[in-house]
Amino acid sequence: MGQVTIYLEDDIENRMVKAAKSAHLSKSKWIAKLINEKVANEWPQSVIDHAGSWKDFPDIEDLRKNSGKDARREEF
């Protein structure tokens, strides 16, 4: 497991400590959780759980029908 040293201004460190405590996590685990969220390659479960929950949301064909035509590409 890797180890990283970071330097924080006092105000930022104080806010980080409060946030970690409110999440019932150590500072290290709180920071690791944030990094993991930033580098994740998939949607969080909270977003996945909402998929399909908007009954009146238009389908892909409705969304595309008013998008216009693409401009012709230049030939090289």
Backbone as a chain_set.jsonl record, in Angstrom:
{"seq": "MGQVTIYLEDDIENRMVKAAKSAHLSKSKWIAKLINEKVANEWPQSVIDHAGSWKDFPDIEDLRKNSGKDARREEF", "coords": {"N": [[0.85, -1.166, 0.0], [0.57, 2.191, -0.866], [2.029, 5.256, 0.366], [1.407, 8.632, 1.15], [2.403, 11.976, 1.565], [0.946, 14.991, 2.475], [0.602, 18.554, 2.445], [-1.219, 20.895, 4.208], [-2.968, 23.973, 4.522], [-3.67, 25.545, 7.659], [-6.432, 26.192, 8.103], [-7.748, 24.636, 6.161], [-6.954, 22.094, 6.96], [-8.223, 21.964, 9.473], [-10.935, 21.999, 8.707], [-10.997, 19.643, 7.246], [-10.463, 17.745, 9.243], [-12.767, 18.01, 10.837], [-14.706, 17.185, 8.962], [-13.911, 14.526, 8.494], [-14.276, 13.451, 11.055], [-17.064, 13.762, 11.324], [-17.875, 11.954, 9.444], [-17.131, 9.673, 10.645], [-14.601, 8.588, 10.166], [-11.075, 7.933, 9.886], [-8.559, 10.447, 9.299], [-6.884, 9.665, 7.215], [-8.369, 7.589, 5.947], [-10.585, 9.071, 5.158], [-9.51, 10.894, 3.314], [-8.518, 9.046, 1.433], [-10.927, 7.955, 0.572], [-12.093, 10.161, -0.739], [-10.243, 10.513, -2.846], [-10.571, 8.082, -4.173], [-13.229, 8.38, -5.049], [-12.888, 10.44, -6.898], [-11.323, 9.286, -8.899], [-12.782, 7.202, -9.824], [-14.221, 5.047, -12.285], [-16.819, 4.6, -12.868], [-20.361, 5.124, -12.399], [-21.525, 6.383, -9.256], [-23.224, 4.35, -6.796], [-25.481, 5.617, -5.794], [-26.356, 7.166, -7.929], [-26.84, 5.24, -9.894], [-28.966, 3.911, -8.699], [-31.059, 5.639, -9.194], [-31.615, 5.447, -11.865], [-33.904, 5.419, -14.511], [-35.965, 6.441, -13.008], [-37.382, 8.709, -13.663], [-40.305, 9.136, -15.036], [-41.376, 10.71, -17.098], [-39.223, 11.397, -18.638], [-37.634, 12.088, -21.697], [-37.037, 9.699, -24.374], [-34.114, 8.497, -26.173], [-34.506, 8.889, -28.935], [-36.384, 10.983, -29.015], [-34.863, 13.008, -27.867], [-32.878, 13.359, -29.794], [-34.208, 14.171, -32.138], [-34.594, 16.916, -32.491], [-32.093, 17.974, -32.703], [-30.789, 18.867, -34.941], [-28.759, 18.865, -37.974], [-25.532, 17.426, -38.499], [-22.63, 19.322, -39.283], [-20.957, 19.282, -42.434], [-17.946, 17.517, -42.74], [-14.608, 18.65, -43.267], [-12.659, 17.743, -46.075], [-9.563, 16.096, -46.289]], "CA": [[0.0, 0.0, 0.0], [1.36, 3.408, -0.964], [1.906, 6.253, 1.416], [1.536, 9.963, 0.576], [2.437, 13.088, 2.515], [0.395, 16.229, 1.917], [0.709, 19.723, 3.305], [-2.456, 21.658, 4.151], [-3.055, 25.168, 5.339], [-4.345, 25.226, 8.922], [-7.886, 26.254, 7.951], [-8.181, 23.467, 5.382], [-6.789, 20.912, 7.808], [-9.286, 21.968, 10.49], [-12.191, 21.587, 8.067], [-10.86, 18.227, 6.889], [-10.589, 16.972, 10.484], [-14.193, 18.016, 11.196], [-15.428, 16.352, 7.995], [-13.56, 13.123, 8.757], [-14.95, 13.051, 12.3], [-18.509, 13.625, 11.101], [-18.063, 10.737, 8.643], [-16.639, 8.568, 11.482], [-13.446, 8.017, 9.484], [-9.781, 8.55, 10.173], [-8.187, 11.411, 8.257], [-6.326, 8.909, 6.099], [-9.449, 6.907, 5.224], [-11.431, 10.096, 4.561], [-8.804, 11.374, 2.113], [-8.49, 7.944, 0.461], [-12.279, 7.85, 0.017], [-12.248, 11.253, -1.705], [-9.435, 10.215, -4.027], [-11.235, 6.98, -4.863], [-14.399, 8.925, -5.737], [-12.435, 11.27, -8.017], [-10.715, 8.487, -9.963], [-13.682, 6.097, -10.176], [-14.588, 4.973, -13.7], [-18.218, 4.218, -13.01], [-21.274, 5.969, -11.648], [-21.76, 5.951, -7.872], [-24.447, 3.571, -6.616], [-26.614, 6.527, -5.579], [-26.83, 7.573, -9.248], [-27.372, 4.029, -10.533], [-30.26, 3.624, -8.074], [-32.082, 6.539, -9.731], [-31.817, 5.204, -13.296], [-35.262, 5.075, -14.891], [-36.962, 6.908, -12.047], [-38.144, 9.821, -14.231], [-41.253, 8.522, -15.975], [-41.634, 11.582, -18.24], [-37.963, 11.755, -19.291], [-37.702, 11.655, -23.099], [-36.085, 8.668, -24.772], [-33.016, 8.998, -27.002], [-35.016, 9.36, -30.224], [-36.975, 12.307, -28.781], [-33.782, 13.959, -27.612], [-32.098, 13.599, -31.007], [-34.974, 14.635, -33.295], [-34.486, 18.368, -32.634], [-30.696, 18.388, -32.541], [-30.252, 19.402, -36.188], [-27.844, 17.994, -38.717], [-24.123, 17.714, -38.322], [-21.964, 20.029, -40.378], [-20.118, 18.406, -43.244], [-16.531, 17.574, -42.372], [-13.677, 19.004, -44.328], [-11.874, 16.622, -46.618], [-8.126, 16.402, -46.261]], "C": [[0.896, 1.23, 0.0], [1.096, 4.35, 0.186], [2.202, 7.615, 0.797], [1.567, 10.985, 1.701], [1.875, 14.312, 1.822], [0.552, 17.344, 2.944], [-0.537, 20.568, 3.105], [-2.324, 22.929, 4.981], [-3.899, 24.834, 6.566], [-5.864, 25.198, 8.788], [-8.421, 25.033, 7.212], [-8.05, 22.205, 6.22], [-7.89, 20.837, 8.861], [-10.616, 21.527, 9.907], [-12.161, 20.121, 7.69], [-11.044, 17.347, 8.122], [-12.055, 16.892, 10.901], [-14.999, 17.112, 10.258], [-15.154, 14.873, 8.232], [-14.255, 12.616, 10.018], [-16.443, 12.851, 12.076], [-18.831, 12.4, 10.258], [-17.615, 9.488, 9.403], [-15.501, 7.817, 10.788], [-12.173, 8.668, 9.997], [-9.483, 9.546, 9.058], [-7.69, 10.681, 7.009], [-7.424, 8.238, 5.274], [-10.368, 7.914, 4.536], [-10.801, 10.618, 3.273], [-8.782, 10.288, 1.043], [-9.849, 7.775, -0.199], [-12.517, 8.938, -1.028], [-11.473, 10.983, -2.989], [-10.086, 9.107, -4.841], [-12.454, 7.467, -5.639], [-13.993, 9.723, -6.973], [-11.883, 10.444, -9.176], [-11.595, 7.315, -10.405], [-14.084, 6.189, -11.652], [-16.033, 4.553, -13.911], [-19.079, 5.136, -12.142], [-21.393, 5.473, -10.219], [-23.098, 5.217, -7.765], [-25.659, 4.469, -6.426], [-27.189, 7.026, -6.903], [-27.476, 6.38, -9.96], [-28.758, 3.709, -9.993], [-31.386, 4.483, -8.645], [-32.366, 6.315, -11.225], [-33.246, 4.761, -13.562], [-36.336, 5.612, -13.967], [-37.77, 8.103, -12.541], [-39.047, 9.282, -15.328], [-41.468, 9.383, -17.222], [-40.358, 12.014, -18.96], [-37.982, 11.234, -20.724], [-36.69, 10.551, -23.414], [-35.095, 9.273, -25.774], [-33.501, 9.53, -28.344], [-35.638, 10.752, -30.094], [-35.903, 13.363, -28.561], [-33.046, 14.331, -28.903], [-32.892, 14.254, -32.14], [-34.891, 16.149, -33.509], [-33.048, 18.876, -32.557], [-30.089, 18.954, -33.823], [-29.308, 18.426, -36.851], [-26.404, 18.399, -38.423], [-23.59, 18.493, -39.525], [-21.096, 19.044, -41.142], [-18.662, 18.588, -42.86], [-15.697, 17.97, -43.579], [-12.933, 17.772, -44.799], [-10.421, 17.032, -46.639], [-7.413, 15.77, -47.401]], "O": [[1.859, 1.309, 0.763], [0.084, 4.256, 0.881], [3.138, 7.748, 0.009], [0.831, 10.861, 2.68], [2.28, 14.638, 0.706], [0.623, 17.099, 4.148], [-0.88, 20.922, 1.976], [-1.65, 22.948, 6.011], [-4.746, 23.942, 6.516], [-6.516, 24.287, 9.298], [-9.44, 24.464, 7.605], [-8.93, 21.345, 6.196], [-8.433, 19.762, 9.114], [-11.348, 20.765, 10.538], [-13.172, 19.427, 7.796], [-11.71, 16.314, 8.051], [-12.534, 15.823, 11.278], [-15.869, 16.365, 10.705], [-16.073, 14.056, 8.177], [-14.76, 11.494, 10.049], [-17.025, 11.888, 12.575], [-19.935, 11.861, 10.342], [-17.704, 8.376, 8.882], [-15.439, 6.588, 10.815], [-12.186, 9.801, 10.479], [-10.094, 9.487, 7.991], [-8.04, 11.045, 5.886], [-7.412, 8.309, 4.045], [-10.877, 7.643, 3.448], [-11.483, 10.765, 2.259], [-9.005, 10.578, -0.132], [-9.927, 7.484, -1.393], [-13.082, 8.666, -2.088], [-11.984, 11.198, -4.088], [-10.144, 9.189, -6.067], [-12.692, 7.022, -6.762], [-14.687, 9.683, -7.989], [-11.97, 10.871, -10.327], [-11.197, 6.527, -11.263], [-14.262, 7.282, -12.19], [-16.42, 4.188, -15.022], [-18.572, 5.833, -11.263], [-21.366, 4.265, -9.984], [-24.0, 5.45, -8.569], [-26.758, 4.118, -6.854], [-28.389, 7.284, -6.992], [-28.543, 6.514, -10.558], [-29.633, 3.281, -10.746], [-32.551, 4.089, -8.584], [-33.271, 6.938, -11.779], [-33.745, 3.837, -12.919], [-37.509, 5.271, -14.125], [-38.753, 8.479, -11.902], [-38.584, 9.004, -16.434], [-41.719, 8.844, -18.3], [-40.404, 12.906, -19.806], [-38.308, 10.069, -20.952], [-35.625, 10.478, -22.801], [-35.234, 10.43, -26.169], [-32.965, 10.52, -28.843], [-35.443, 11.603, -30.962], [-36.038, 14.494, -29.028], [-32.641, 15.48, -29.084], [-32.285, 14.845, -33.032], [-35.104, 16.613, -34.629], [-32.815, 20.07, -32.368], [-28.973, 19.473, -33.79], [-29.084, 17.316, -36.368], [-26.109, 19.56, -38.139], [-24.066, 18.323, -40.648], [-20.567, 18.091, -40.57], [-18.205, 19.716, -42.677], [-16.026, 17.674, -44.727], [-12.62, 16.876, -44.015], [-10.086, 18.171, -46.966], [-6.198, 15.925, -47.531]]}, "num_chains": 1, "name": "protein.A"}
